[in-house]
Amino acid sequence: MNKTDLTTLDNKALILEVEQLKKEYFNLKLNVSTTSVKDYSQFKKLKRRIARALTLIKQQKNNNS
């Protein structure tokens, strides 16, 4: 999901997206310890997606208050 897709989501959907991304990040970390991961850039991509979603959540809270 890219930035334009995230901006169309409401606050609850963004929170669910963050939870899903965090689970995906955790599973990726587990795969590194148990098996070989071919693309280590996935860590950076997931962290950025999580940060992007959290930023949008914070912006929406500031706009509503």
N, C-alpha and C positions, 0 to 999 in steps of 0.2 A: 504494500500500500504506500503510495507516494504522498507528498505533502498536500496536494490538492484534494486527494481523497480523504485525508484526515481532517481537513478544514470543514468538510461537509458533515462530519459526524457530530452528534451531541455529546454532552459531558459523560453520560453513562456509557455510551458506546466507546468513547475514548478510554475510559477506565478499564473496560473489558479488553480493549486492544492492548493496553499496557500489561495487564495480567497475562494475556496470551503470549506476548512478546517475552515477558520475563520467564515464563515456563519454557519457551523455546530456547532462550539463552541458557537456562539451567540444564536442559537436556543436551545442548551442544557441549557444555562444560563436562557433563558426564561422559559423553561420547569421546572426548579427548582422553579422559583417563582410562577408558575401557578399550576403545578401538582407535584406529587412526582416522583423523579428520583430514580430508584432502584440501579444503579451502579454509584457511585460518582467517581470511578477511571477513568471514561471516560474523565473527565476534564484533568487529568494528561496525559492521552494517547494522547488526541488531542493537548495539548500544546507541547508535545514532537514531534509529527508529524509535527506541524507547524515549530518548531525550526529546525528540521532536513531539511525540504524543504528550509527554508531561508538560512541555512548554505550552502547547495548545490548551491543555486543561487549565493551567495557571492563567493564561491570557483570558480564557472564558470566564474564570472566576473574577478576575479584575474588572472585566467589562460589565459583569452583572452587579457588582457592588458599587 
